[in-house]
Amino acid sequence: MSDDAIEPALPPRDTSEPLSRAIGERYLTYALSTIMHRALPDARDGLKPVHRRILYAMRRLRLSSTGGFLKSAKISGDTMGDFHPHGDSAIYDAMARLAQDFTIRYPLVDGQGNFGNIDGDNPAASRYTEARMTVMSEALLDGLDENAVDFRPNYDGRLNEPVVLPAAYPNLLANGASGIAVGMATNIPPHNIAELIDACIHLIRHPNAGDETLLQYVPGPDFPTGGVIVEPAETIAQAYATGRGSIRLRAKWEVEDLGRGQWQIVVTEIPYQVQKSRLVERLAELIQTRKVPILADVRDESAEDIRMVLEPKSRNVDPDVLMGTLFRNSDLETRFALNMNVLIDGVTPKVCSMKEVLRAFLDFRRDVLIRRSRHRMAKIDNRLEVLEGLIAAFLNLDRVIDIIRYDDDPKAALMVEDWSKAHQAGIPRATDQRDYVSPLRGTDPKTLTLVADPDAIAPAELGDESGRGVPQRYAGHEDGLSDVQAEAILNMRLRSLRRLEELELRAERDRLMEERAGLADLLDDEDSQWRRITEELRETRKRFGKDYAGGARRTAFAEATEVEEVPLEAMIEREPITVVCSQMGWIRAMTGHIALDRELKFKDGDGPRFVFHAETTDRLLVFGSNGRFYTLSAAGLPGGRGMGEPLRLMVDLPNEAEIVDLFIHRPGEKLLLASSAGDGFIVPEDEVVAQTRAGKQALNVRAPARAKVCRRVDGDHVAVVGENRKVLVFALDELPEMARGKGVRLQKYKDGGLSDARTFTLAEGLTWRDPAGRTRTETQLDEWLGKRAGSGRMAPRGFPRDNRFT
């Protein structure tokens, strides 16, 4: 093998670099790709790459707003294969959102079929739906064929795609955007196009206008689902000035009179990005859990429009109080977190104010105008060149026909002919510019003869005397025709050789000369450019303003009528009930105050344990053997027609814990707590009210000890009895008062533990029920009086055998 055949050495495949640098560089590459090519919109056209590619692919498929529909699968497939090498499901989801009028303020895709709904249902599969562009998307693409923007190769280099769309209106703010990138996110609400264009025109006239001035034209977002913005104007102004903030949005509602004093609330608009089905479920949950007891029922009567009916519990309920409560407890009121983080010039991410976003759009529109004007000038120059050649042919028609008829290479002959001297011999020259076309010779159109002289063309026909705006090569044809002109003459049809066609060519040339001069003036004067942009914006406002379907503002503004938060008890209608809790922990509420000794039905093997009178406005306290208190609303208890429900389903009471006591909460009272180990203390009743299902720990116990006693404090002394039947009486002030803890020793035991404890007034004596069921009161208690933590003495004769006080 020769030396020339030796292949060059390949670089080593294994490289060594620090792990931190390797990971950092690769993650930075991924982060930049996510920021620039996926998550953040461009400030110029307001689109992400996937949306831009979808619209461009639809344009290549000629899916105009007045044309036919095409299967969504074909659209997403072409987009994926030609421009966006990602999953077709992701592309179809992005396209479906562009067609949802409840998601996007001005839909860019006209969908036919099931594209989802406001209840949160997903669109049908792409093989079932069809789509085409809307006039709004066509306005974004307008000028794409006029070199308005740059193009770049697609992912595999086969095709070119636009870097950005020309965008005839500020789509970024009109339709909004949302996305999450690496280390940053964006969330821009939609706005009204007419208001945005008014702000743009004001910004053109007053480039130094402040952000607060623009709010006179754009007072706030305009959401596709309507609603009412209740955020103060000062807060909205601050958010638009900094690019960050939040906007408070409420549902739109009204009171519907049903007659005879009855009424109901009808919700006609819900906040943006709230799924109606989940909102109804949440309201139903509030009714079931009695968190809003003044709400009786919710019905979804929506068809094409939203109609949610809310029925009050009573006609005496204030509608504002009811809605204020629902606003606090459901998504009938939400906050839209505004974060205007966008790509400036498609490269630099920046959190912008409204003025900066509109300024970026206007500067881009000026670039588009200049590029389109230059492109049009190039087209005019090319057409003028052709027109001058055609006009020269008409002025020397006989010579042109002679060349085409007899010359071997007519194109070359046309290009070398000296047209300044060519004329038909024997034909008189025209002496008047107006008569450069001779009268007809004969009456037969087939024998029409044109007599022309290029010298008779006055300079005014080619522009003004200076030839302003006219390429100098068009002023005459002494050097022969160009290649383009000669080709145009050869391609001319015979039926074009008529006098009217020549007049049309001259008229067209004059119009193009005038248009070219106007374009030259436009490119030379910046003020003229801004005037033209203003005219274009006004035309866009006329197309998509109030007269456009859905162009009128949908979201209203109002001051937040803050209703003072009403306690839960105040919203409950006060009614008498009888609370029944069985030995197995099944609880229910019987209507009215029934006799406490009335025989009730229970499950097999179960029986009564707690039965007491209460009212629906009461709160119940449950004390478990684990030392925790749980709180129940009496209005939330199940009805008394059945056996009730397990109390453990209403609170998080562990299975191994037993119910020690169940009673009505009385604010301001105190409780005596004690464990089976003989420890206890006094706790304020207000301190043990729990706000959650998990309850609130009060008495700390450690196995095998458990909470044993919970008695309301009433008196000045404490009586304690142990399992050894010894009784000890001591002063109440010997017990500490605390919110939580193990407590102090109440009574000392050699074996066993505490059986019961209670408080009483020493002067009135200690009362208990003897084995025969008779109530006995012992006033002479000197034998059992002592200090706390003493052993005590044996109980008096007749003391209950279960070692419990009454």
Secondary structure in CASP SS format (residue, H / E / C, confidence):
PFRMAT SS
TARGET T0000
AUTHOR 0000-0000-0000
METHOD secondary structure of the structure
MODEL  1
M C 1.00
S C 1.00
D H 1.00
D H 1.00
A H 1.00
I C 1.00
E C 1.00
P C 1.00
A C 1.00
L C 1.00
P C 1.00
P C 1.00
R C 1.00
D C 1.00
T C 1.00
S C 1.00
E C 1.00
P C 1.00
L H 1.00
S H 1.00
R H 1.00
A H 1.00
I H 1.00
G H 1.00
E H 1.00
R H 1.00
Y H 1.00
L H 1.00
T H 1.00
Y H 1.00
A H 1.00
L H 1.00
S H 1.00
T H 1.00
I H 1.00
M H 1.00
H H 1.00
R H 1.00
A H 1.00
L C 1.00
P C 1.00
D E 1.00
A C 1.00
R C 1.00
D C 1.00
G C 1.00
L C 1.00
K C 1.00
P H 1.00
V H 1.00
H H 1.00
R H 1.00
R H 1.00
I H 1.00
L H 1.00
Y H 1.00
A H 1.00
M H 1.00
R H 1.00
R H 1.00
L C 1.00
R C 1.00
L C 1.00
S C 1.00
S C 1.00
T C 1.00
G C 1.00
G C 1.00
F C 1.00
L E 1.00
K E 1.00
S H 1.00
A H 1.00
K H 1.00
I H 1.00
S H 1.00
G H 1.00
D H 1.00
T H 1.00
M H 1.00
G H 1.00
D H 1.00
F C 1.00
H C 1.00
P C 1.00
H C 1.00
G C 1.00
D H 1.00
S H 1.00
A H 1.00
I H 1.00
Y H 1.00
D H 1.00
A H 1.00
M H 1.00
A H 1.00
R H 1.00
L H 1.00
A H 1.00
Q C 1.00
D C 1.00
F C 1.00
T C 1.00
I C 1.00
R C 1.00
Y C 1.00
P C 1.00
L C 1.00
V E 1.00
D E 1.00
G E 1.00
Q E 1.00
G C 1.00
N C 1.00
F C 1.00
G C 1.00
N C 1.00
I C 1.00
D C 1.00
G C 1.00
D C 1.00
N C 1.00
P C 1.00
A C 1.00
A C 1.00
S C 1.00
R C 1.00
Y C 1.00
T C 1.00
E E 1.00
A E 1.00
R E 1.00
M E 1.00
T C 1.00
V H 1.00
M H 1.00
S H 1.00
E H 1.00
A H 1.00
L H 1.00
L H 1.00
D C 1.00
G C 1.00
L H 1.00
D H 1.00
E H 1.00
N C 1.00
A C 1.00
V C 1.00
D C 1.00
F E 1.00
R E 1.00
P E 1.00
N C 1.00
Y C 1.00
D C 1.00
G C 1.00
R C 1.00
L C 1.00
N E 1.00
E E 1.00
P E 1.00
V C 1.00
V C 1.00
L C 1.00
P C 1.00
A C 1.00
A C 1.00
Y C 1.00
P C 1.00
N H 1.00
L H 1.00
L H 1.00
A H 1.00
N H 1.00
G C 1.00
A E 1.00
S E 1.00
G E 1.00
I E 1.00
A C 1.00
V C 1.00
G C 1.00
M C 1.00
A E 1.00
T E 1.00
N E 1.00
I E 1.00
P C 1.00
P C 1.00
H C 1.00
N C 1.00
I H 1.00
A H 1.00
E H 1.00
L H 1.00
I H 1.00
D H 1.00
A H 1.00
C H 1.00
I H 1.00
H H 1.00
L H 1.00
I H 1.00
R H 1.00
H C 1.00
P C 1.00
N C 1.00
A C 1.00
G C 1.00
D H 1.00
E H 1.00
T H 1.00
L H 1.00
L C 1.00
Q C 1.00
Y C 1.00
V C 1.00
P C 1.00
G C 1.00
P C 1.00
D C 1.00
F C 1.00
P C 1.00
T C 1.00
G C 1.00
G C 1.00
V E 1.00
I E 1.00
V C 1.00
E C 1.00
P C 1.00
A H 1.00
E H 1.00
T H 1.00
I H 1.00
A H 1.00
Q H 1.00
A H 1.00
Y H 1.00
A H 1.00
T H 1.00
G C 1.00
R E 1.00
G E 1.00
S E 1.00
I E 1.00
R E 1.00
L E 1.00
R E 1.00
A C 1.00
K E 1.00
W E 1.00
E E 1.00
V E 1.00
E E 1.00
D E 1.00
L E 1.00
G E 1.00
R C 1.00
G C 1.00
Q E 1.00
W E 1.00
Q E 1.00
I E 1.00
V E 1.00
V E 1.00
T E 1.00
E E 1.00
I C 1.00
P C 1.00
Y C 1.00
Q C 1.00
V C 1.00
Q C 1.00
K H 1.00
S H 1.00
R H 1.00
L H 1.00
V H 1.00
E H 1.00
R H 1.00
L H 1.00
A H 1.00
E H 1.00
L H 1.00
I H 1.00
Q H 1.00
T C 1.00
R C 1.00
K C 1.00
V C 1.00
P C 1.00
I C 1.00
L E 1.00
A E 1.00
D E 1.00
V E 1.00
R E 1.00
D E 1.00
E C 1.00
S C 1.00
A C 1.00
E C 1.00
D C 1.00
I C 1.00
R C 1.00
M E 1.00
V E 1.00
L E 1.00
E E 1.00
P E 1.00
K C 1.00
S C 1.00
R C 1.00
N C 1.00
V C 1.00
D C 1.00
P H 1.00
D H 1.00
V H 1.00
L H 1.00
M H 1.00
G H 1.00
T H 1.00
L H 1.00
F H 1.00
R H 1.00
N H 1.00
S C 1.00
D C 1.00
L C 1.00
E E 1.00
T E 1.00
R E 1.00
F E 1.00
A E 1.00
L E 1.00
N E 1.00
M C 1.00
N E 1.00
V E 1.00
L E 1.00
I E 1.00
D C 1.00
G C 1.00
V C 1.00
T E 1.00
P E 1.00
K E 1.00
V E 1.00
C C 1.00
S C 1.00
M H 1.00
K H 1.00
E H 1.00
V H 1.00
L H 1.00
R H 1.00
A H 1.00
F H 1.00
L H 1.00
D H 1.00
F H 1.00
R H 1.00
R H 1.00
D H 1.00
V H 1.00
L H 1.00
I H 1.00
R H 1.00
R H 1.00
S H 1.00
R H 1.00
H H 1.00
R H 1.00
M H 1.00
A H 1.00
K H 1.00
I H 1.00
D H 1.00
N H 1.00
R H 1.00
L H 1.00
E H 1.00
V H 1.00
L H 1.00
E H 1.00
G H 1.00
L H 1.00
I H 1.00
A H 1.00
A H 1.00
F H 1.00
L H 1.00
N C 1.00
L H 1.00
D H 1.00
R H 1.00
V H 1.00
I H 1.00
D H 1.00
I H 1.00
I H 1.00
R H 1.00
Y H 1.00
D C 1.00
D C 1.00
D C 1.00
P H 1.00
K H 1.00
A H 1.00
A H 1.00
L H 1.00
M H 1.00
V H 1.00
E C 1.00
D C 1.00
W C 1.00
S C 1.00
K C 1.00
A C 1.00
H C 1.00
Q C 1.00
A C 1.00
G C 1.00
I C 1.00
P C 1.00
R C 1.00
A C 1.00
T C 1.00
D C 1.00
Q H 1.00
R H 1.00
D H 1.00
Y C 1.00
V C 1.00
S C 1.00
P C 1.00
L C 1.00
R C 1.00
G C 1.00
T C 1.00
D C 1.00
P H 1.00
K H 1.00
T H 1.00
L C 1.00
T C 1.00
L C 1.00
V C 1.00
A C 1.00
D C 1.00
P H 1.00
D H 1.00
A H 1.00
I C 1.00
A C 1.00
P H 1.00
A H 1.00
E H 1.00
L H 1.00
G C 1.00
D C 1.00
E C 1.00
S C 1.00
G C 1.00
R C 1.00
G C 1.00
V C 1.00
P C 1.00
Q H 1.00
R H 1.00
Y H 1.00
A C 1.00
G C 1.00
H C 1.00
E C 1.00
D C 1.00
G C 1.00
L C 1.00
S C 1.00
D H 1.00
V H 1.00
Q H 1.00
A H 1.00
E H 1.00
A H 1.00
I H 1.00
L H 1.00
N C 1.00
M C 1.00
R C 1.00
L H 1.00
R H 1.00
S H 1.00
L C 1.00
R C 1.00
R H 1.00
L H 1.00
E H 1.00
E H 1.00
L H 1.00
E H 1.00
L H 1.00
R H 1.00
A H 1.00
E H 1.00
R H 1.00
D H 1.00
R H 1.00
L H 1.00
M H 1.00
E H 1.00
E H 1.00
R H 1.00
A H 1.00
G H 1.00
L H 1.00
A H 1.00
D H 1.00
L H 1.00
L H 1.00
D H 1.00
D C 1.00
E H 1.00
D H 1.00
S H 1.00
Q H 1.00
W H 1.00
R H 1.00
R H 1.00
I H 1.00
T H 1.00
E H 1.00
E H 1.00
L H 1.00
R H 1.00
E H 1.00
T H 1.00
R H 1.00
K H 1.00
R H 1.00
F H 1.00
G C 1.00
K C 1.00
D C 1.00
Y C 1.00
A C 1.00
G C 1.00
G C 1.00
A C 1.00
R C 1.00
R C 1.00
T C 1.00
A E 1.00
F E 1.00
A C 1.00
E C 1.00
A C 1.00
T C 1.00
E C 1.00
V C 1.00
E C 1.00
E C 1.00
V C 1.00
P C 1.00
L H 1.00
E H 1.00
A H 1.00
M H 1.00
I C 1.00
E C 1.00
R C 1.00
E C 1.00
P E 1.00
I E 1.00
T E 1.00
V E 1.00
V E 1.00
C E 1.00
S E 1.00
Q C 1.00
M C 1.00
G C 1.00
W E 1.00
I E 1.00
R E 1.00
A E 1.00
M E 1.00
T E 1.00
G C 1.00
H C 1.00
I C 1.00
A C 1.00
L C 1.00
D C 1.00
R C 1.00
E C 1.00
L C 1.00
K C 1.00
F C 1.00
K C 1.00
D C 1.00
G C 1.00
D C 1.00
G C 1.00
P E 1.00
R E 1.00
F E 1.00
V E 1.00
F E 1.00
H E 1.00
A E 1.00
E E 1.00
T C 1.00
T C 1.00
D C 1.00
R E 1.00
L E 1.00
L E 1.00
V E 1.00
F E 1.00
G E 1.00
S C 1.00
N C 1.00
G C 1.00
R E 1.00
F E 1.00
Y E 1.00
T E 1.00
L E 1.00
S E 1.00
A H 1.00
A H 1.00
G H 1.00
L C 1.00
P C 1.00
G E 1.00
G C 1.00
R C 1.00
G C 1.00
M C 1.00
G C 1.00
E E 1.00
P E 1.00
L H 1.00
R H 1.00
L H 1.00
M C 1.00
V C 1.00
D C 1.00
L C 1.00
P C 1.00
N C 1.00
E C 1.00
A C 1.00
E C 1.00
I E 1.00
V E 1.00
D E 1.00
L E 1.00
F E 1.00
I E 1.00
H C 1.00
R C 1.00
P C 1.00
G C 1.00
E C 1.00
K E 1.00
L E 1.00
L E 1.00
L E 1.00
A E 1.00
S E 1.00
S C 1.00
A C 1.00
G C 1.00
D E 1.00
G E 1.00
F E 1.00
I E 1.00
V E 1.00
P E 1.00
E H 1.00
D H 1.00
E H 1.00
V H 1.00
V C 1.00
A C 1.00
Q C 1.00
T C 1.00
R C 1.00
A C 1.00
G C 1.00
K E 1.00
Q E 1.00
A C 1.00
L E 1.00
N C 1.00
V C 1.00
R C 1.00
A C 1.00
P C 1.00
A C 1.00
R C 1.00
A E 1.00
K E 1.00
V E 1.00
C E 1.00
R E 1.00
R E 1.00
V C 1.00
D C 1.00
G C 1.00
D C 1.00
H E 1.00
V E 1.00
A E 1.00
V E 1.00
V E 1.00
G E 1.00
E C 1.00
N C 1.00
R C 1.00
K E 1.00
V E 1.00
L E 1.00
V E 1.00
F E 1.00
A E 1.00
L H 1.00
D H 1.00
E H 1.00
L C 1.00
P C 1.00
E E 1.00
M C 1.00
A C 1.00
R C 1.00
G E 1.00
K C 1.00
G C 1.00
V E 1.00
R E 1.00
L C 1.00
Q C 1.00
K C 1.00
Y C 1.00
K C 1.00
D C 1.00
G C 1.00
G C 1.00
L E 1.00
S E 1.00
D E 1.00
A E 1.00
R E 1.00
T E 1.00
F E 1.00
T C 1.00
L H 1.00
A H 1.00
E H 1.00
G C 1.00
L E 1.00
T E 1.00
W E 1.00
R E 1.00
D C 1.00
P C 1.00
A C 1.00
G C 1.00
R C 1.00
T E 1.00
R E 1.00
T E 1.00
E E 1.00
T C 1.00
Q C 1.00
L C 1.00
D C 1.00
E C 1.00
W C 1.00
L E 1.00
G C 1.00
K C 1.00
R C 1.00
A C 1.00
G C 1.00
S C 1.00
G C 1.00
R E 1.00
M E 1.00
A C 1.00
P C 1.00
R C 1.00
G C 1.00
F C 1.00
P C 1.00
R C 1.00
D C 1.00
N C 1.00
R C 1.00
F C 1.00
T C 1.00
END
